């Protein structure tokens, strides 16, 4: 079942308001478990975790900033 445009917009807002802060806390917590690595390794870890976090929600967020196609 495909989500309507309004439902995708609502879910995108929930993902950004709830999911993004959770991702930030999770990423900082994971890196704090280890001794601080070099800045390049730390940057690489943040990039990988960011991509892994964004990939599942791509279908929800795609096209949300555009006008409603049904109007």
Secondary structure by P-SEA (a helix, b strand, c coil): ccccaaaaaaaaaaaaacaaaaaaaaaaaaaaccccccaaaaaaaaaaaaaaaaccccccccccccccccc
